[in-house]
Amino acid sequence: MKTKIVIADDHPIVLAGIADLVDRDPRFQVVGQAQDPAGLVELAQQHGPDIIITDYSMPGDERMGDGIKLISYLTRNFPDTRVLILTMVSNPSIVAEMYRAGASGVVRKSGNLNELDGALTSLLAQRIYRSPELPREEMVPEAGEPTSAATLSPREFEVIRLFASGQSVGDIARALNRSSKTVSTQKISAMRKLGTRTDQELVAFCLESGLFG
């Protein structure tokens, strides 16, 4: 019997390419394709797939969301289904969060999609897949081990929460009744702990990891 797979990606061309690649392998059968989290969940309920291959970032509703929230939803509601994530994200902290949320494998979209074959083979063997293009296994925390986000102080956490919402350092300083220099120092410290180097990476981390909800 073939292994049933459901695929989800909000880009139709990418979705078609992945489906074609998977269908070429006689071990697998693509039983459904979705372009958003709601459609993915509906197909999972309908087909009970062995494996879900899903994009990490897709527009969705508040209940399921995307990213870490979606991975957690899928692994909680479909415990017998293994989840393989496709993503443009390479930040070690975010990748670690994906595994902690229950992903069985993570594959970089910008790499060679033929890597999917190796990832699916690992999942068939009930192994966790670690991409050579992403942080090695020893860089991913085990369950119960604190992540970089967990090392933030309450003040650092509040500063980056406000910064990610669009406020400037000056705005945050006024809102929290602190000096701009203090807020800037706390923001830089938080960025170092999160492994982000620029303001853009910091905001992306907050959005991709679902750090604030």
Order of alpha helices (4+ residues) and beta strands (2+ residues): beta-alpha-beta-alpha-beta-alpha-beta-alpha-beta-alpha-beta-alpha-alpha-alpha-alpha
